[in-house]
Amino acid sequence: MKIAKDTVVSLNYELFDATGELLERVDEQISYLHGGYDGIFPLVEEALHGKSVGEKCSVTMGPDDAFGEYDHNLVEVEPRSSFPKEVAVGMQFEGAPEASEEEDFMLFTVVEVTDEEVTVDGNHPLAGKTLTFNCTVTGVRPATPEELEHGHVHEEGGHTH
């Protein structure tokens, strides 16, 4: 079976930065619903269209096609007193950007802690980077009516939201 709209695609992948450094390797397959359901990068989905089990794909994506450009406005310095006593670099907190009037919350990662301040960054860790996504197709099957209705893949035995 070939990858087409409304199929469930399973694959293994590796993600590299522009210098060729391996950023992530997934040995256990991931699955997504193919056909514009936002389950995978659009450029990768386009490159996979028409492929079959066993075929490989390599796509290099600029920041706009991956995790976006790095936005310095998403880096904020907050008073240390606004955070729990045990705050540490790498911890993540949900919040709205200061400059935003929207009520959309995003994930901020603590990047620096001093006695007086905590610096948080709302950018994705890979924002601003050119990435290469290499994958091998491990499975293709028709999506179930329930998967199509919900717009995502369901694991064997059901799913949770």
Rosetta constraint file for C-alpha pairs under 8 A:
AtomPair CA 1 CA 52 HARMONIC 6.10 0.50
AtomPair CA 1 CA 53 HARMONIC 7.71 0.50
AtomPair CA 1 CA 140 HARMONIC 6.38 0.50
AtomPair CA 1 CA 141 HARMONIC 7.16 0.50
AtomPair CA 2 CA 49 HARMONIC 7.73 0.50
AtomPair CA 2 CA 50 HARMONIC 5.16 0.50
AtomPair CA 2 CA 51 HARMONIC 5.35 0.50
AtomPair CA 2 CA 52 HARMONIC 4.70 0.50
AtomPair CA 2 CA 53 HARMONIC 7.78 0.50
AtomPair CA 2 CA 140 HARMONIC 6.96 0.50
AtomPair CA 3 CA 7 HARMONIC 6.32 0.50
AtomPair CA 3 CA 9 HARMONIC 6.97 0.50
AtomPair CA 3 CA 34 HARMONIC 7.50 0.50
AtomPair CA 3 CA 48 HARMONIC 6.89 0.50
AtomPair CA 3 CA 49 HARMONIC 5.23 0.50
AtomPair CA 3 CA 50 HARMONIC 4.80 0.50
AtomPair CA 3 CA 51 HARMONIC 5.43 0.50
AtomPair CA 3 CA 52 HARMONIC 6.21 0.50
AtomPair CA 3 CA 140 HARMONIC 6.33 0.50
AtomPair CA 4 CA 34 HARMONIC 6.72 0.50
AtomPair CA 4 CA 35 HARMONIC 6.97 0.50
AtomPair CA 4 CA 49 HARMONIC 5.82 0.50
AtomPair CA 4 CA 50 HARMONIC 6.10 0.50
AtomPair CA 5 CA 34 HARMONIC 5.42 0.50
AtomPair CA 5 CA 35 HARMONIC 4.21 0.50
AtomPair CA 5 CA 36 HARMONIC 7.91 0.50
AtomPair CA 6 CA 33 HARMONIC 6.39 0.50
AtomPair CA 6 CA 34 HARMONIC 5.51 0.50
AtomPair CA 6 CA 35 HARMONIC 5.71 0.50
AtomPair CA 6 CA 142 HARMONIC 6.53 0.50
AtomPair CA 6 CA 143 HARMONIC 5.66 0.50
AtomPair CA 6 CA 148 HARMONIC 6.96 0.50
AtomPair CA 7 CA 33 HARMONIC 5.99 0.50
AtomPair CA 7 CA 34 HARMONIC 5.44 0.50
AtomPair CA 7 CA 35 HARMONIC 7.62 0.50
AtomPair CA 7 CA 140 HARMONIC 6.51 0.50
AtomPair CA 7 CA 141 HARMONIC 5.51 0.50
AtomPair CA 7 CA 142 HARMONIC 4.44 0.50
AtomPair CA 7 CA 143 HARMONIC 4.90 0.50
AtomPair CA 8 CA 31 HARMONIC 6.56 0.50
AtomPair CA 8 CA 32 HARMONIC 5.70 0.50
AtomPair CA 8 CA 33 HARMONIC 4.69 0.50
AtomPair CA 8 CA 34 HARMONIC 6.02 0.50
AtomPair CA 8 CA 139 HARMONIC 7.84 0.50
AtomPair CA 8 CA 140 HARMONIC 5.64 0.50
AtomPair CA 8 CA 141 HARMONIC 5.31 0.50
AtomPair CA 8 CA 142 HARMONIC 6.00 0.50
AtomPair CA 8 CA 143 HARMONIC 5.37 0.50
AtomPair CA 8 CA 153 HARMONIC 6.85 0.50
AtomPair CA 9 CA 31 HARMONIC 5.35 0.50
AtomPair CA 9 CA 32 HARMONIC 5.50 0.50
AtomPair CA 9 CA 33 HARMONIC 6.38 0.50
AtomPair CA 9 CA 34 HARMONIC 6.56 0.50
AtomPair CA 9 CA 137 HARMONIC 7.25 0.50
AtomPair CA 9 CA 138 HARMONIC 7.75 0.50
AtomPair CA 9 CA 139 HARMONIC 5.74 0.50
AtomPair CA 9 CA 140 HARMONIC 4.73 0.50
AtomPair CA 9 CA 141 HARMONIC 6.86 0.50
AtomPair CA 10 CA 29 HARMONIC 6.01 0.50
AtomPair CA 10 CA 30 HARMONIC 5.44 0.50
AtomPair CA 10 CA 31 HARMONIC 4.13 0.50
AtomPair CA 10 CA 32 HARMONIC 6.65 0.50
AtomPair CA 10 CA 137 HARMONIC 6.04 0.50
AtomPair CA 10 CA 138 HARMONIC 5.34 0.50
AtomPair CA 10 CA 139 HARMONIC 4.72 0.50
AtomPair CA 10 CA 140 HARMONIC 6.34 0.50
AtomPair CA 11 CA 29 HARMONIC 5.06 0.50
AtomPair CA 11 CA 30 HARMONIC 5.56 0.50
AtomPair CA 11 CA 31 HARMONIC 6.46 0.50
AtomPair CA 11 CA 135 HARMONIC 6.38 0.50
AtomPair CA 11 CA 136 HARMONIC 5.46 0.50
AtomPair CA 11 CA 137 HARMONIC 4.44 0.50
AtomPair CA 11 CA 138 HARMONIC 4.84 0.50
AtomPair CA 11 CA 139 HARMONIC 6.71 0.50
AtomPair CA 12 CA 25 HARMONIC 7.99 0.50
AtomPair CA 12 CA 26 HARMONIC 5.75 0.50
AtomPair CA 12 CA 27 HARMONIC 5.78 0.50
AtomPair CA 12 CA 28 HARMONIC 6.54 0.50
AtomPair CA 12 CA 29 HARMONIC 4.77 0.50
AtomPair CA 12 CA 30 HARMONIC 6.48 0.50
AtomPair CA 12 CA 135 HARMONIC 5.46 0.50
AtomPair CA 12 CA 136 HARMONIC 5.48 0.50
AtomPair CA 12 CA 137 HARMONIC 6.80 0.50
AtomPair CA 12 CA 138 HARMONIC 6.96 0.50
AtomPair CA 13 CA 25 HARMONIC 5.98 0.50
AtomPair CA 13 CA 26 HARMONIC 5.48 0.50
AtomPair CA 13 CA 27 HARMONIC 7.26 0.50
AtomPair CA 13 CA 29 HARMONIC 7.90 0.50
AtomPair CA 13 CA 133 HARMONIC 6.87 0.50
AtomPair CA 13 CA 134 HARMONIC 5.49 0.50
AtomPair CA 13 CA 135 HARMONIC 4.07 0.50
AtomPair CA 13 CA 136 HARMONIC 6.51 0.50
AtomPair CA 14 CA 22 HARMONIC 7.18 0.50
AtomPair CA 14 CA 23 HARMONIC 7.61 0.50
AtomPair CA 14 CA 24 HARMONIC 5.61 0.50
AtomPair CA 14 CA 25 HARMONIC 4.34 0.50
AtomPair CA 14 CA 26 HARMONIC 6.35 0.50
AtomPair CA 14 CA 133 HARMONIC 5.95 0.50
AtomPair CA 14 CA 134 HARMONIC 5.23 0.50
AtomPair CA 14 CA 135 HARMONIC 6.34 0.50
AtomPair CA 15 CA 22 HARMONIC 6.04 0.50
AtomPair CA 15 CA 23 HARMONIC 5.48 0.50
AtomPair CA 15 CA 24 HARMONIC 5.10 0.50
AtomPair CA 15 CA 25 HARMONIC 6.43 0.50
AtomPair CA 15 CA 131 HARMONIC 6.73 0.50
AtomPair CA 15 CA 132 HARMONIC 5.70 0.50
AtomPair CA 15 CA 133 HARMONIC 4.76 0.50
AtomPair CA 15 CA 134 HARMONIC 6.42 0.50
AtomPair CA 16 CA 20 HARMONIC 5.44 0.50
AtomPair CA 16 CA 21 HARMONIC 5.34 0.50
AtomPair CA 16 CA 22 HARMONIC 4.51 0.50
AtomPair CA 16 CA 23 HARMONIC 5.28 0.50
AtomPair CA 16 CA 24 HARMONIC 7.14 0.50
AtomPair CA 16 CA 131 HARMONIC 5.62 0.50
AtomPair CA 16 CA 132 HARMONIC 5.07 0.50
AtomPair CA 16 CA 133 HARMONIC 6.62 0.50
AtomPair CA 17 CA 21 HARMONIC 5.49 0.50
AtomPair CA 17 CA 22 HARMONIC 6.76 0.50
AtomPair CA 17 CA 23 HARMONIC 6.72 0.50
AtomPair CA 17 CA 129 HARMONIC 6.93 0.50
AtomPair CA 17 CA 130 HARMONIC 6.07 0.50
AtomPair CA 17 CA 131 HARMONIC 4.70 0.50
AtomPair CA 17 CA 132 HARMONIC 6.31 0.50
AtomPair CA 18 CA 129 HARMONIC 7.39 0.50
AtomPair CA 18 CA 130 HARMONIC 5.52 0.50
AtomPair CA 18 CA 131 HARMONIC 5.96 0.50
AtomPair CA 18 CA 132 HARMONIC 7.28 0.50
AtomPair CA 26 CA 30 HARMONIC 7.86 0.50
AtomPair CA 29 CA 138 HARMONIC 7.33 0.50
AtomPair CA 31 CA 153 HARMONIC 6.89 0.50
AtomPair CA 32 CA 39 HARMONIC 5.31 0.50
AtomPair CA 32 CA 40 HARMONIC 6.86 0.50
AtomPair CA 32 CA 152 HARMONIC 6.69 0.50
AtomPair CA 32 CA 153 HARMONIC 5.83 0.50
AtomPair CA 33 CA 37 HARMONIC 6.36 0.50
AtomPair CA 33 CA 39 HARMONIC 6.24 0.50
AtomPair CA 33 CA 143 HARMONIC 7.25 0.50
AtomPair CA 33 CA 147 HARMONIC 7.91 0.50
AtomPair CA 33 CA 151 HARMONIC 7.10 0.50
AtomPair CA 33 CA 152 HARMONIC 5.53 0.50
AtomPair CA 33 CA 153 HARMONIC 5.75 0.50
AtomPair CA 34 CA 39 HARMONIC 7.44 0.50
AtomPair CA 34 CA 45 HARMONIC 6.96 0.50
AtomPair CA 35 CA 45 HARMONIC 7.72 0.50
AtomPair CA 36 CA 42 HARMONIC 7.50 0.50
AtomPair CA 37 CA 151 HARMONIC 5.95 0.50
AtomPair CA 37 CA 152 HARMONIC 7.12 0.50
AtomPair CA 38 CA 42 HARMONIC 7.27 0.50
AtomPair CA 39 CA 152 HARMONIC 7.25 0.50
AtomPair CA 40 CA 44 HARMONIC 6.89 0.50
AtomPair CA 40 CA 45 HARMONIC 6.41 0.50
AtomPair CA 41 CA 45 HARMONIC 6.24 0.50
AtomPair CA 41 CA 65 HARMONIC 7.23 0.50
AtomPair CA 41 CA 66 HARMONIC 6.67 0.50
AtomPair CA 42 CA 46 HARMONIC 6.11 0.50
AtomPair CA 42 CA 65 HARMONIC 7.60 0.50
AtomPair CA 43 CA 47 HARMONIC 6.24 0.50
AtomPair CA 43 CA 59 HARMONIC 7.22 0.50
AtomPair CA 43 CA 61 HARMONIC 7.55 0.50
AtomPair CA 43 CA 65 HARMONIC 7.11 0.50
AtomPair CA 44 CA 48 HARMONIC 6.14 0.50
AtomPair CA 44 CA 59 HARMONIC 6.20 0.50
AtomPair CA 44 CA 133 HARMONIC 7.62 0.50
AtomPair CA 45 CA 49 HARMONIC 6.27 0.50
AtomPair CA 47 CA 57 HARMONIC 6.93 0.50
AtomPair CA 47 CA 59 HARMONIC 7.37 0.50
AtomPair CA 48 CA 57 HARMONIC 6.73 0.50
AtomPair CA 51 CA 55 HARMONIC 6.27 0.50
AtomPair CA 51 CA 137 HARMONIC 7.80 0.50
AtomPair CA 52 CA 137 HARMONIC 6.70 0.50
AtomPair CA 52 CA 139 HARMONIC 7.83 0.50
AtomPair CA 52 CA 140 HARMONIC 7.11 0.50
AtomPair CA 53 CA 136 HARMONIC 7.78 0.50
AtomPair CA 53 CA 137 HARMONIC 4.91 0.50
AtomPair CA 53 CA 138 HARMONIC 5.21 0.50
AtomPair CA 53 CA 139 HARMONIC 5.43 0.50
AtomPair CA 53 CA 140 HARMONIC 6.62 0.50
AtomPair CA 54 CA 136 HARMONIC 6.12 0.50
AtomPair CA 54 CA 137 HARMONIC 5.31 0.50
AtomPair CA 54 CA 138 HARMONIC 6.04 0.50
AtomPair CA 55 CA 136 HARMONIC 5.76 0.50
AtomPair CA 55 CA 137 HARMONIC 5.63 0.50
AtomPair CA 56 CA 134 HARMONIC 7.40 0.50
AtomPair CA 56 CA 135 HARMONIC 5.64 0.50
AtomPair CA 56 CA 136 HARMONIC 4.36 0.50
AtomPair CA 56 CA 137 HARMONIC 6.35 0.50
AtomPair CA 57 CA 133 HARMONIC 7.97 0.50
AtomPair CA 57 CA 134 HARMONIC 5.72 0.50
AtomPair CA 57 CA 135 HARMONIC 5.35 0.50
AtomPair CA 57 CA 136 HARMONIC 6.42 0.50
AtomPair CA 58 CA 132 HARMONIC 6.83 0.50
AtomPair CA 58 CA 133 HARMONIC 5.63 0.50
AtomPair CA 58 CA 134 HARMONIC 4.34 0.50
AtomPair CA 58 CA 135 HARMONIC 6.51 0.50
AtomPair CA 59 CA 132 HARMONIC 5.53 0.50
AtomPair CA 59 CA 133 HARMONIC 5.24 0.50
AtomPair CA 59 CA 134 HARMONIC 6.54 0.50
AtomPair CA 60 CA 130 HARMONIC 7.10 0.50
AtomPair CA 60 CA 131 HARMONIC 5.63 0.50
AtomPair CA 60 CA 132 HARMONIC 4.14 0.50
AtomPair CA 60 CA 133 HARMONIC 6.31 0.50
AtomPair CA 61 CA 65 HARMONIC 5.46 0.50
AtomPair CA 61 CA 66 HARMONIC 6.03 0.50
AtomPair CA 61 CA 130 HARMONIC 5.63 0.50
AtomPair CA 61 CA 131 HARMONIC 5.28 0.50
AtomPair CA 61 CA 132 HARMONIC 6.17 0.50
AtomPair CA 61 CA 133 HARMONIC 7.87 0.50
AtomPair CA 62 CA 66 HARMONIC 6.39 0.50
AtomPair CA 62 CA 128 HARMONIC 7.97 0.50
AtomPair CA 62 CA 129 HARMONIC 6.71 0.50
AtomPair CA 62 CA 130 HARMONIC 4.41 0.50
AtomPair CA 62 CA 131 HARMONIC 6.54 0.50
AtomPair CA 63 CA 67 HARMONIC 5.71 0.50
AtomPair CA 63 CA 68 HARMONIC 4.64 0.50
AtomPair CA 63 CA 69 HARMONIC 5.40 0.50
AtomPair CA 63 CA 127 HARMONIC 6.43 0.50
AtomPair CA 63 CA 128 HARMONIC 5.01 0.50
AtomPair CA 63 CA 129 HARMONIC 5.31 0.50
AtomPair CA 63 CA 130 HARMONIC 5.49 0.50
AtomPair CA 63 CA 131 HARMONIC 7.69 0.50
AtomPair CA 64 CA 68 HARMONIC 4.57 0.50
AtomPair CA 64 CA 69 HARMONIC 6.27 0.50
AtomPair CA 66 CA 127 HARMONIC 7.71 0.50
AtomPair CA 66 CA 130 HARMONIC 7.72 0.50
AtomPair CA 66 CA 131 HARMONIC 7.35 0.50
AtomPair CA 67 CA 124 HARMONIC 6.59 0.50
AtomPair CA 67 CA 126 HARMONIC 6.20 0.50
AtomPair CA 67 CA 127 HARMONIC 4.84 0.50
AtomPair CA 67 CA 128 HARMONIC 7.08 0.50
AtomPair CA 67 CA 129 HARMONIC 7.77 0.50
AtomPair CA 68 CA 127 HARMONIC 5.25 0.50
AtomPair CA 68 CA 128 HARMONIC 5.94 0.50
AtomPair CA 69 CA 127 HARMONIC 5.42 0.50
AtomPair CA 69 CA 128 HARMONIC 4.19 0.50
AtomPair CA 69 CA 129 HARMONIC 7.60 0.50
AtomPair CA 70 CA 123 HARMONIC 6.45 0.50
AtomPair CA 70 CA 127 HARMONIC 5.00 0.50
AtomPair CA 70 CA 128 HARMONIC 4.61 0.50
AtomPair CA 71 CA 75 HARMONIC 7.75 0.50
AtomPair CA 71 CA 123 HARMONIC 6.67 0.50
AtomPair CA 73 CA 99 HARMONIC 7.96 0.50
AtomPair CA 74 CA 97 HARMONIC 6.55 0.50
AtomPair CA 74 CA 121 HARMONIC 5.76 0.50
AtomPair CA 74 CA 122 HARMONIC 4.96 0.50
AtomPair CA 74 CA 123 HARMONIC 6.25 0.50
AtomPair CA 75 CA 119 HARMONIC 7.02 0.50
AtomPair CA 75 CA 120 HARMONIC 5.70 0.50
AtomPair CA 75 CA 121 HARMONIC 4.37 0.50
AtomPair CA 75 CA 122 HARMONIC 6.23 0.50
AtomPair CA 75 CA 123 HARMONIC 7.70 0.50
AtomPair CA 76 CA 98 HARMONIC 7.93 0.50
AtomPair CA 76 CA 119 HARMONIC 5.66 0.50
AtomPair CA 76 CA 120 HARMONIC 5.39 0.50
AtomPair CA 76 CA 121 HARMONIC 6.48 0.50
AtomPair CA 77 CA 117 HARMONIC 6.41 0.50
AtomPair CA 77 CA 118 HARMONIC 5.68 0.50
AtomPair CA 77 CA 119 HARMONIC 4.37 0.50
AtomPair CA 77 CA 120 HARMONIC 6.43 0.50
AtomPair CA 78 CA 82 HARMONIC 7.01 0.50
AtomPair CA 78 CA 117 HARMONIC 5.59 0.50
AtomPair CA 78 CA 118 HARMONIC 5.27 0.50
AtomPair CA 78 CA 119 HARMONIC 6.27 0.50
AtomPair CA 78 CA 120 HARMONIC 7.77 0.50
AtomPair CA 79 CA 83 HARMONIC 7.79 0.50
AtomPair CA 79 CA 116 HARMONIC 6.17 0.50
AtomPair CA 79 CA 117 HARMONIC 4.65 0.50
AtomPair CA 79 CA 118 HARMONIC 6.21 0.50
AtomPair CA 80 CA 113 HARMONIC 7.74 0.50
AtomPair CA 80 CA 114 HARMONIC 7.49 0.50
AtomPair CA 80 CA 115 HARMONIC 6.78 0.50
AtomPair CA 80 CA 116 HARMONIC 5.16 0.50
AtomPair CA 80 CA 117 HARMONIC 4.39 0.50
AtomPair CA 80 CA 118 HARMONIC 5.39 0.50
AtomPair CA 81 CA 116 HARMONIC 7.81 0.50
AtomPair CA 81 CA 117 HARMONIC 7.97 0.50
AtomPair CA 83 CA 87 HARMONIC 6.41 0.50
AtomPair CA 83 CA 118 HARMONIC 7.93 0.50
AtomPair CA 87 CA 91 HARMONIC 6.92 0.50
AtomPair CA 87 CA 113 HARMONIC 7.67 0.50
AtomPair CA 88 CA 110 HARMONIC 6.82 0.50
AtomPair CA 88 CA 112 HARMONIC 7.78 0.50
AtomPair CA 88 CA 113 HARMONIC 6.60 0.50
AtomPair CA 89 CA 109 HARMONIC 7.65 0.50
AtomPair CA 89 CA 110 HARMONIC 4.90 0.50
AtomPair CA 89 CA 111 HARMONIC 5.14 0.50
AtomPair CA 89 CA 112 HARMONIC 5.74 0.50
AtomPair CA 89 CA 113 HARMONIC 6.61 0.50
AtomPair CA 90 CA 109 HARMONIC 5.87 0.50
AtomPair CA 90 CA 110 HARMONIC 5.23 0.50
AtomPair CA 90 CA 111 HARMONIC 6.32 0.50
AtomPair CA 91 CA 109 HARMONIC 5.79 0.50
AtomPair CA 91 CA 110 HARMONIC 5.46 0.50
AtomPair CA 92 CA 107 HARMONIC 6.45 0.50
AtomPair CA 92 CA 108 HARMONIC 5.46 0.50
AtomPair CA 92 CA 109 HARMONIC 4.41 0.50
AtomPair CA 92 CA 110 HARMONIC 6.15 0.50
AtomPair CA 93 CA 107 HARMONIC 5.72 0.50
AtomPair CA 93 CA 108 HARMONIC 5.24 0.50
AtomPair CA 93 CA 109 HARMONIC 6.51 0.50
AtomPair CA 93 CA 110 HARMONIC 7.94 0.50
AtomPair CA 94 CA 105 HARMONIC 6.20 0.50
AtomPair CA 94 CA 106 HARMONIC 5.48 0.50
AtomPair CA 94 CA 107 HARMONIC 4.59 0.50
AtomPair CA 94 CA 108 HARMONIC 6.02 0.50
AtomPair CA 95 CA 105 HARMONIC 4.92 0.50
AtomPair CA 95 CA 106 HARMONIC 5.53 0.50
AtomPair CA 95 CA 107 HARMONIC 6.50 0.50
AtomPair CA 95 CA 108 HARMONIC 7.03 0.50
AtomPair CA 96 CA 100 HARMONIC 6.86 0.50
AtomPair CA 96 CA 102 HARMONIC 7.65 0.50
AtomPair CA 96 CA 103 HARMONIC 6.65 0.50
AtomPair CA 96 CA 104 HARMONIC 6.25 0.50
AtomPair CA 96 CA 105 HARMONIC 4.63 0.50
AtomPair CA 96 CA 106 HARMONIC 6.02 0.50
AtomPair CA 97 CA 105 HARMONIC 7.75 0.50
AtomPair CA 97 CA 106 HARMONIC 7.75 0.50
AtomPair CA 97 CA 122 HARMONIC 7.81 0.50
AtomPair CA 106 CA 122 HARMONIC 6.85 0.50
AtomPair CA 107 CA 122 HARMONIC 5.89 0.50
AtomPair CA 108 CA 120 HARMONIC 5.70 0.50
AtomPair CA 108 CA 121 HARMONIC 5.16 0.50
AtomPair CA 108 CA 122 HARMONIC 4.26 0.50
AtomPair CA 108 CA 123 HARMONIC 7.38 0.50
AtomPair CA 109 CA 120 HARMONIC 5.27 0.50
AtomPair CA 109 CA 121 HARMONIC 5.21 0.50
AtomPair CA 109 CA 122 HARMONIC 6.41 0.50
AtomPair CA 110 CA 118 HARMONIC 6.99 0.50
AtomPair CA 110 CA 119 HARMONIC 5.92 0.50
AtomPair CA 110 CA 120 HARMONIC 4.36 0.50
AtomPair CA 110 CA 121 HARMONIC 6.46 0.50
AtomPair CA 111 CA 118 HARMONIC 7.78 0.50
AtomPair CA 111 CA 119 HARMONIC 5.67 0.50
AtomPair CA 111 CA 120 HARMONIC 5.54 0.50
AtomPair CA 111 CA 121 HARMONIC 6.65 0.50
AtomPair CA 112 CA 118 HARMONIC 5.80 0.50
AtomPair CA 112 CA 119 HARMONIC 5.03 0.50
AtomPair CA 112 CA 120 HARMONIC 7.17 0.50
AtomPair CA 113 CA 117 HARMONIC 6.09 0.50
AtomPair CA 113 CA 118 HARMONIC 4.59 0.50
AtomPair CA 113 CA 119 HARMONIC 6.43 0.50
AtomPair CA 114 CA 118 HARMONIC 6.31 0.50
AtomPair CA 123 CA 127 HARMONIC 6.18 0.50
AtomPair CA 143 CA 147 HARMONIC 6.00 0.50
AtomPair CA 143 CA 148 HARMONIC 6.45 0.50
AtomPair CA 143 CA 153 HARMONIC 7.65 0.50
AtomPair CA 144 CA 148 HARMONIC 6.34 0.50
AtomPair CA 145 CA 149 HARMONIC 6.13 0.50
AtomPair CA 146 CA 150 HARMONIC 6.15 0.50
AtomPair CA 147 CA 151 HARMONIC 5.70 0.50
AtomPair CA 147 CA 152 HARMONIC 5.41 0.50
AtomPair CA 147 CA 153 HARMONIC 5.51 0.50
AtomPair CA 147 CA 154 HARMONIC 6.28 0.50
AtomPair CA 148 CA 152 HARMONIC 6.84 0.50
AtomPair CA 154 CA 158 HARMONIC 5.96 0.50
AtomPair CA 154 CA 159 HARMONIC 5.14 0.50
AtomPair CA 155 CA 159 HARMONIC 5.73 0.50
